[in-house]
Amino acid sequence: MKFLAVGTALALLCSPVLAGRVPGSGLYAIWYGKNTDLLKPPFLSGGQAVTQWRTVEPEEGRFDFSSIDRQLAPLHERGLQATVQINGNRKPLYLFSKVPYHPDKLSHQVADKQGTLMFWHPAHAAAHQRLIRALGRYLQESRYRDAVLGVRLNFNAFGTEHHHLPKGEARQASSWTTPPGVTPGTDWSTKEVQAYQAMVFGEYISQISPHAYVFVRNGLPKDIAKDYREDFAKGRLGWFHTSSEAEPRAGSERRYQRFHTDCRPGTTTAYAEPWASAWGHHGTKTDDRACSPPQWNYWRLLLDLHNGVSFIALYSADLRVAQTGTYRYGKFGQLHDDKEAGTDYQTEFRLAFELAARYAGYHASPETSPGAWCAFRGNDLVREANGRPEKARKLKFYTNDYTFLMQRLPDTSVALGTTGPEDQRFGGWARQLKPGGTMALRLNPTFAISLDKQGATVRVTYLGGAKTTGTVQAAAQTLQLKPTTSKRWQTADFPINSWHGDTLRLTAGKAPLVLHMIEVLRRPR
């Protein structure tokens, strides 16, 4: 595989709208450790390299990036790329003799037995600055530099992103232990935090962005994010989060909207990891799931594509399902085996991943996108409680379909919850047309024009049944949805030799028609 040089990739991002597919777009495996056999699927674009600050700086001023090299090597051999993160859960031990520290772990992200370092102290800030500069030199000189897609901007204050202290004695510098000969620190304050953040931002922009994407957590407050608007617009910074779901979790809708507002139009890029696996596992916790694992996995990918995410991360446990049809996770052990359950999760996961890999990075490039689609849904209440009361789970923005260069026009169709067989990926949501009911959809005009006189395929996914019939009108042709003996989800493909127009229309027959998606696929020239 030939890599596009990072400098060229970033140059493409300097216009307000991205031209062509975002370089490096695709699916990225995470948390696979030494199980590099999971990197084999052709739908993968890369993986992950993660290490700790203490590991790369075992002694003051001596930096050793071999832990990253070991993780980049197998990716480089396969022509893949990686996201890189240096976490601050474990800080270099010498800092406890240079920086005031609190004996308590003031965040669950702190993993140092000695306690919590005062991150806003000048000695800590200077050490973090040296780390970022050393990382910049490594990215420039490493033999694996072409295998680096991007780097997470980790503040590494209390861990990776945590920096807040609740009101109490820990905000007072007097409650911290000051090592002999060290200048005492100041009280914790918003001003001190922002000064530290500004330093980190400046170093990542100057030291890292010339060599790789720099991804910033999308929970960054607006009053801080506004100072870096130009850096996002010019490709020096992009967004990321580690909380993708099949629908926004209660209280997280604003963060998803930042992707939708900034990334979907093509003004910057996004990298996203799921909050947990398709079974709801992360660490020792299990999250609620309102639909089956194949459905959750699939709809989570659709939401990332809907939001303009170019780089989509996959838990290794979910990736293994697509390879072996089995699922296991940490202390929970093996929880699914297709052979024992009589299911085909392997195919459901694989096809979901292949769809996401096909579309990732084309959200702002309708003239070259392989297709356009609309996945039908509708709800204004987050279905997965995860400990939140109903009044806290109201959705305001993500109440309608997930779309990709296609929009459904207002109609009388009815939104449905989980529908159809749970072992199929489609039925996490759906919409139903009443007998004789009609649904109209409009393609992105640039995408529609790009298909002019070129062949296309209209793909409709609907719930089968003996009385299920309907028609699809596209490019002046009328296509028939046929009844089936099976009540499972069906996918009907209709080739069209010469495309024209930007509107499609679906009409139900004499029975209700339950729909998951309509897709228009560009046919190869």
C-alpha positions in Angstrom: 0.0 0.0 0.0 1.3 3.5 -0.8 0.7 6.1 1.9 -0.3 9.6 1.2 2.3 11.8 2.9 0.9 13.5 6.0 2.0 16.9 4.7 -0.1 16.3 1.6 -3.0 15.0 3.7 -3.0 18.1 5.8 -2.8 20.4 2.8 -6.1 18.8 1.6 -7.7 20.0 4.8 -6.8 23.7 4.4 -9.9 24.5 2.4 -13.3 24.9 4.1 -14.6 21.8 2.3 -12.6 18.7 1.9 -11.8 17.7 -1.7 -12.0 13.9 -2.2 -12.0 11.2 0.4 -10.3 12.1 3.7 -6.8 10.6 3.7 -6.5 7.5 5.9 -10.3 7.1 6.3 -11.6 3.8 7.4 -11.8 1.3 10.4 -9.2 1.1 13.1 -8.8 -1.8 15.5 -8.2 -1.0 19.2 -7.3 -2.9 22.4 -6.0 -5.9 20.6 -2.7 -6.0 22.4 -0.4 -8.7 21.0 -3.2 -10.3 19.1 -2.1 -8.8 15.8 -3.9 -11.6 13.9 -7.0 -9.4 14.3 -5.4 -6.9 11.9 -5.9 -9.3 8.9 -9.4 -8.3 7.6 -9.2 -6.3 4.3 -11.8 -3.8 5.6 -9.3 -2.4 8.2 -7.3 0.7 7.6 -5.2 0.5 10.8 -4.8 -0.1 14.5 -3.5 1.5 17.6 -0.3 2.3 19.5 -0.8 3.1 23.2 1.7 3.6 25.9 2.3 5.4 29.2 4.3 8.6 29.9 6.4 6.7 32.4 7.3 4.1 29.8 8.6 6.6 27.2 10.4 8.6 29.8 12.0 6.1 32.2 14.5 8.7 33.4 14.4 12.4 33.5 15.1 13.7 30.0 15.7 10.3 28.5 13.0 9.3 26.0 12.5 5.8 24.7 9.7 5.3 22.1 10.4 1.6 21.5 7.1 0.7 23.1 5.4 2.6 20.2 7.8 1.1 17.6 6.8 -2.4 18.7 3.1 -1.6 18.1 3.7 0.2 14.8 5.9 -2.5 13.3 3.2 -5.1 12.5 1.0 -2.3 11.1 3.7 -1.0 8.9 4.3 -4.5 7.6 0.7 -4.7 6.5 0.6 -1.2 5.0 -1.7 0.0 7.8 -1.7 3.1 10.0 -2.3 3.7 13.7 -3.6 6.3 16.1 -1.0 7.0 18.8 -1.7 7.9 22.4 0.7 8.6 25.3 -1.4 8.4 28.4 -0.6 10.0 31.7 -2.1 7.6 34.2 1.4 6.6 35.2 3.8 9.6 35.3 7.6 9.4 35.4 8.7 8.6 39.0 11.2 11.5 39.1 8.3 14.0 39.0 7.4 13.1 42.6 10.7 14.7 43.6 10.2 17.8 41.4 6.4 18.5 41.7 4.1 18.9 44.6 1.7 15.9 45.0 -1.4 14.9 46.9 -1.4 11.6 48.7 -4.9 10.7 47.4 -5.8 9.6 43.9 -7.9 12.6 42.9 -9.3 11.0 39.7 -10.0 7.3 38.9 -7.5 7.8 36.0 -4.6 8.3 38.4 -2.6 5.0 38.6 0.4 6.2 40.6 0.7 4.7 44.0 2.3 7.9 45.4 -0.8 9.9 44.6 -1.7 12.8 42.3 0.8 15.2 40.8 0.0 18.9 40.7 -0.2 19.2 36.9 -0.5 23.0 36.9 2.9 23.3 38.7 5.6 24.8 36.4 7.8 21.8 36.8 5.1 19.4 35.6 4.1 21.7 32.7 7.7 21.9 31.6 8.1 18.1 31.8 5.0 17.6 29.7 6.2 20.2 27.2 9.5 18.2 26.8 7.5 15.0 26.3 5.5 16.5 23.4 8.6 17.9 21.8 10.3 14.5 22.0 7.3 12.9 20.5 7.4 15.4 17.6 11.1 14.5 16.9 10.2 10.8 17.1 7.4 11.2 14.5 9.8 13.0 12.2 12.6 10.6 12.5 11.0 7.2 13.1 11.3 4.5 10.4 7.6 3.8 11.0 6.5 7.5 10.6 4.3 6.6 7.6 2.4 4.2 9.8 1.2 7.0 12.1 -2.3 8.4 11.2 -2.7 10.8 14.1 -2.0 11.5 17.8 -4.5 12.1 20.5 -4.1 15.4 22.3 -3.9 14.1 25.9 -3.7 16.8 28.6 -2.2 14.1 30.9 -3.2 16.2 33.9 -4.7 13.6 36.2 -4.7 10.9 33.6 -5.7 11.4 30.0 -8.3 14.1 29.9 -9.5 14.6 33.5 -8.4 17.9 35.1 -11.3 19.0 37.3 -11.2 19.1 41.1 -14.4 19.3 43.1 -14.6 21.9 45.8 -12.7 21.0 48.9 -9.3 20.9 50.5 -7.6 19.5 47.5 -8.0 22.8 45.7 -5.8 24.4 48.3 -2.1 24.2 47.6 -1.4 23.9 51.3 -3.0 20.3 51.3 -0.3 19.1 48.8 3.0 17.6 49.8 5.9 19.7 48.5 9.2 17.8 48.0 12.4 19.3 49.6 13.8 22.2 47.6 10.7 22.5 45.4 8.8 25.8 45.1 5.2 25.3 46.5 2.4 25.4 43.9 -0.6 27.7 43.7 -4.2 26.8 44.4 -6.2 25.0 41.8 -8.2 27.4 39.6 -9.8 27.6 36.2 -7.2 30.1 35.2 -4.4 27.7 36.0 -6.1 24.9 34.1 -6.6 27.0 31.0 -3.0 28.2 31.0 -1.9 24.6 31.2 -4.3 23.6 28.4 -3.1 26.5 26.2 0.5 25.2 26.6 -0.5 21.7 25.6 -2.4 23.0 22.6 0.4 25.2 21.4 2.9 22.3 21.6 0.7 19.8 19.8 0.0 22.3 17.0 3.7 23.2 16.5 5.3 19.9 17.2 2.8 17.2 16.2 0.5 18.6 13.5 3.3 18.9 10.8 3.6 15.1 11.0 0.2 13.7 11.8 -3.5 14.5 12.5 -4.0 15.8 16.0 -7.3 14.7 17.6 -8.9 16.7 20.4 -11.6 15.4 22.7 -15.0 16.8 21.5 -16.0 17.6 25.1 -13.7 20.7 25.0 -15.7 23.7 26.3 -16.8 26.2 23.7 -15.0 29.1 25.3 -11.7 27.2 24.9 -12.5 25.6 21.5 -13.2 29.0 19.9 -9.6 30.0 20.3 -8.6 27.2 18.0 -11.3 27.5 15.3 -8.7 28.3 12.6 -6.5 25.3 13.6 -9.5 23.0 13.2 -10.5 24.6 9.9 -7.0 24.3 8.5 -6.5 20.7 9.5 -4.0 21.2 12.3 -6.6 19.8 14.7 -9.5 17.4 14.5 -12.0 16.0 16.9 -12.3 12.7 18.7 -14.3 10.9 21.4 -14.4 7.6 23.0 -18.2 7.4 23.5 -19.9 6.4 20.2 -23.2 4.5 20.7 -26.1 3.4 18.6 -27.8 6.6 19.7 -26.3 9.4 21.8 -26.1 8.5 25.4 -28.2 10.7 27.7 -26.3 13.9 28.3 -23.9 13.4 25.4 -25.9 14.8 22.6 -24.0 18.1 22.5 -20.7 16.2 21.9 -22.1 14.3 19.0 -23.4 17.5 17.5 -19.9 18.9 17.5 -19.0 16.1 15.0 -22.2 16.8 13.1 -21.6 20.5 12.9 -17.8 20.6 12.2 -17.1 17.3 10.5 -20.1 16.3 8.4 -19.8 19.5 6.2 -16.1 18.7 5.7 -14.6 21.6 7.7 -12.5 19.2 9.9 -12.0 15.5 10.7 -13.1 13.1 13.4 -11.9 9.9 15.0 -14.4 8.0 17.2 -14.2 5.0 19.5 -17.2 3.2 21.0 -18.1 3.7 24.6 -18.2 0.0 25.0 -18.4 -3.2 23.0 -21.5 -4.4 21.2 -22.3 -6.4 24.3 -21.9 -3.4 26.5 -18.6 -4.3 28.1 -15.8 -1.8 28.9 -13.3 -2.7 31.6 -15.3 -4.4 34.4 -18.6 -2.7 33.6 -21.5 -3.7 31.4 -23.7 -1.0 29.8 -27.4 -1.3 28.9 -28.3 -2.5 25.4 -31.7 -1.9 23.9 -31.1 -4.2 20.9 -29.0 -7.2 20.0 -25.2 -7.0 19.6 -25.4 -7.2 15.7 -27.9 -4.4 15.7 -26.1 -2.2 18.2 -22.8 -2.6 16.4 -24.3 -1.8 13.0 -26.3 1.2 14.1 -23.3 2.6 16.0 -21.4 2.6 12.8 -24.3 4.3 11.0 -24.4 7.1 13.6 -20.6 7.7 13.2 -21.0 7.9 9.4 -24.1 10.1 9.8 -21.9 12.5 11.9 -19.1 12.7 9.4 -16.6 10.5 11.3 -13.7 9.5 9.0 -11.8 7.2 11.3 -13.9 4.7 13.1 -12.4 2.5 15.9 -13.5 -1.1 16.6 -13.2 -3.0 19.9 -11.1 -6.0 19.3 -13.7 -8.2 20.9 -16.3 -7.1 18.2 -13.7 -7.4 15.5 -13.1 -11.0 16.5 -16.9 -11.8 16.0 -16.5 -10.8 12.3 -13.5 -13.2 12.0 -14.6 -16.2 14.1 -18.3 -15.8 15.0 -17.3 -15.9 18.7 -17.3 -13.2 21.4 -15.4 -13.1 24.6 -14.4 -10.3 26.9 -12.0 -10.3 29.9 -13.4 -11.7 33.1 -16.8 -12.2 31.4 -15.3 -15.1 29.3 -16.9 -16.3 26.1 -20.5 -15.2 25.8 -21.3 -16.1 22.2 -20.5 -18.8 19.7 -22.4 -18.9 16.3 -22.1 -22.7 16.2 -23.7 -23.2 19.6 -26.3 -20.4 19.1 -27.3 -21.3 15.6 -26.7 -17.7 14.4 -24.5 -16.0 11.9 -23.2 -13.0 13.8 -19.9 -13.5 11.9 -21.5 -12.4 8.7 -23.7 -9.7 10.3 -20.6 -8.0 11.9 -18.5 -8.4 8.8 -21.0 -6.9 6.5 -21.6 -4.0 8.9 -17.8 -3.3 9.0 -17.6 -3.6 5.2 -20.3 -1.0 4.8 -18.6 1.4 7.2 -15.3 0.9 5.5 -16.8 1.7 2.1 -18.4 5.0 3.2 -16.0 6.4 5.8 -14.4 9.7 4.7 -16.8 10.4 1.8 -19.4 12.4 3.7 -18.2 15.7 2.2 -17.3 14.3 -1.2 -20.6 13.6 -3.0 -18.9 13.7 -6.4 -16.8 10.7 -5.6 -18.8 8.9 -2.9 -19.5 5.2 -3.6 -23.1 5.8 -2.7 -25.8 7.5 -0.7 -28.2 6.1 1.9 -30.9 6.8 4.5 -31.4 4.5 7.4 -34.9 4.9 8.8 -35.5 5.5 12.5 -37.1 8.0 14.9 -37.3 8.5 18.6 -36.9 11.3 21.1 -36.0 9.2 24.2 -32.7 7.4 24.7 -33.7 3.8 25.0 -30.6 2.7 27.0 -31.0 4.0 30.6 -27.5 3.4 31.9 -28.7 4.7 35.3 -30.3 7.9 34.0 -34.0 8.7 34.7 -36.4 9.1 31.7 -36.5 12.9 32.1 -32.7 13.0 31.6 -32.8 10.9 28.4 -34.7 13.2 26.1 -33.2 13.7 22.7 -33.5 17.1 21.0 -31.4 16.7 17.8 -30.9 13.0 17.0 -34.6 12.2 16.7 -34.8 11.2 13.1 -33.1 9.1 10.4 -29.3 8.6 10.0 -28.4 9.8 6.6 -25.5 9.9 4.1 -26.0 12.2 1.1 -29.7 11.4 1.1 -32.7 12.9 3.0 -36.2 11.6 3.6 -38.9 14.2 3.0 -41.8 14.7 5.4 -44.3 11.9 5.3 -46.8 9.9 7.4 -44.5 6.9 8.0 -44.4 5.7 11.6 -41.1 5.1 13.6 -40.6 1.7 15.1 -38.3 0.4 17.8 -36.5 -3.0 17.5 -38.2 -4.9 14.7 -37.7 -8.2 13.0 -35.3 -11.0 13.9 -32.7 -10.0 16.5 -29.9 -12.0 14.8 -30.0 -9.6 11.8 -28.2 -6.3 12.0 -30.9 -4.1 10.5 -33.8 -4.0 13.0 -32.6 -1.7 15.8 -35.0 0.9 14.4 -37.3 1.0 11.4 -40.1 3.0 9.8 -43.5 1.6 8.6 -45.6 2.8 5.7 -49.3 2.2 6.0 -51.0 0.4 3.0 -50.7 2.6 0.0 -48.5 5.0 1.9 -45.7 6.9 0.2 -42.2 8.0 1.2 -40.0 10.3 -0.9 -36.3 10.8 -0.6 -33.9 13.3 -2.2 -30.3 12.7 -3.1 -27.6 15.3 -2.4 -27.7 17.3 -5.7 -24.0 17.0 -6.4 -24.1 13.2 -5.9 -27.1 13.0 -8.2 -25.5 15.0 -10.9 -22.3 12.9 -10.6 -24.5 9.9 -11.5 -25.8 11.5 -14.7 -26.0 8.9 -17.4 -23.9 6.6 -15.3 -25.3 3.3 -14.0 -26.5 2.9 -10.4 -28.0 0.3 -8.2 -31.0 1.0 -5.9 -30.9 -1.2 -2.8 -33.9 -1.5 -0.6 -33.9 -3.3 2.8 -37.4 -4.2 4.0 -39.0 -6.7 6.3 -40.3 -9.6 4.3 -43.7 -11.3 4.5 -46.3 -13.1 2.4 -48.3 -9.9 1.9 -45.4 -7.4 1.7 -45.3 -5.6 -1.6 -44.4 -2.2 -2.8 -42.8 -0.1 -5.5 -39.8 2.1 -5.9 -39.7 4.8 -8.4 -36.2 6.0 -9.5 -34.8 7.4 -12.7 -38.2 7.2 -14.4 -38.4 3.4 -13.6 -40.8 1.6 -11.4 -39.3 -1.3 -9.4 -41.2 -4.0 -7.6 -40.7 -5.2 -4.0 -41.9 -8.7 -4.0 -43.6 -10.7 -1.1 -41.5 -13.4 0.5 -42.2 -16.6 2.4 -39.7 -15.4 5.1 -40.4 -12.8 7.7 -36.8 -11.9 7.8 -35.1 -8.7 6.5 -34.7 -8.7 2.8 -32.3 -6.7 0.5 -33.5 -6.1 -3.0 -31.1 -4.7 -5.6 -32.4 -2.9 -8.7 -29.8 -2.1 -11.4 -30.4 1.1 -13.4 -28.4 1.5 -16.5 -28.8 5.3 -17.0 -29.4 7.5 -13.9 -31.1 10.9 -13.9 -32.9 12.9 -11.3 -32.5 13.3 -7.6 -35.7 11.9 -6.1 -36.8 8.4 -5.2 -40.3 7.4 -4.1 -41.4 4.3 -2.2 -45.0 3.2 -2.1 -46.4 0.4 0.1 -48.8 -2.2 -1.4 -52.0 -3.5 0.2 -50.2 -4.3 3.4 -47.9 -2.2 5.7 -44.3 -1.9 4.5 -41.6 -1.9 7.1 -38.3 -0.4 5.9 -34.8 -0.2 7.2 -32.8 1.6 4.4 -32.7 2.7 0.9 -29.3 3.1 -0.7 -28.1 4.3 -4.1 -24.8 2.7 -5.1 -22.6 4.2 -7.8 -21.8 1.6 -10.4 -18.1 1.4 -11.5 -17.3 3.2 -14.7 
